[in-house]
């Protein structure tokens, strides 16, 4: 099992050589960081990752410090795109070791940027501060999109102004029979939107349906809550024109995984109606906090969340690597 020495006591090896048993202590430490930094109970995602590790199907690297697994990084492939799903390292005196994480990212990016089968690499480095790896991500092949992780204390959320459902629309809870319509709504809502530059799934109906499948079926963004997710339909046609999807990330913390309004329905206050409706439902079910991410340059969304009294908990980077700019 060949290794690459990156420091006097750190080695980087192929992640597929490691079992769930070997990786579990590191992932447990990572879960503590998710809880502290983002109020996120990451254990369900941890168990899914451990299952994949025992299947030896995750492409990536593990870092060893004197024989102890101290970090890992993995990616998944979607056609000619690779998504760096996670990068994390833990030191002897810190739960989050940015230096070892940097080393792992160097190996991962070097592997992907020269792969002939990969045109694009995406990642959102949620556990690290925006700009922390700016020097590593410099160059014309990289684009960095700062994002904000916002949080609302539901006890202080702005609910004083009543938001009525327009008479030509009706509000309903999520229903699985609306799955196709929901994917179509996501696609049409993100045409020309800056977030489609961060996640290219938004650029096609197929990709939007895949994105929806991931947030509804898998725990990567929390456990999907159909009873906290709302949809707006036109009364006459039944067409889906707006929705907010919500997951549970801790016993008393919910997370907005998607909110979108059909372009022709914008300017009617629906972007305010949906989160207010969701917030009232959360309060009734004794949730204490609601979180969501927003791209820093999405000023209309940020103004809405500020009105609702969301505050910034964390600022992180979304990165895109376009390999056609790499000099081979």
Buried (B, 14 or more C-beta within 10 A) or exposed (E): EEEEEBEEEBBBBBBBEBEBEBBBEBBEBBBEBBBEBBBBBBBBBBEEBBEBBEEEEBBBBBBBBEEEBBBBBBBBEEEEBBBBBBBBBBBEEEBBBBEBBBBBBBBBBEBBBEBEEBBBBBBBBBBBEBEBBEEBBEEEBBBBBEBBBBBBEBEEBBBEEEBEEBEEBEBEEBEEEBBEBBBBBBBBBBEEBEBBBBBBBBBEEEBBBEBBEBBBEBBBBBEBBEEBBBBBBBEEEEBBBBBBBBBBBBEBBBBBBBBBBBBEBBEBBBBBBBBBBBBEBBBEEEBBBBBBBBBBEBEEBBEBBEEBEBEBBBEBBBBBBBBEEBEE
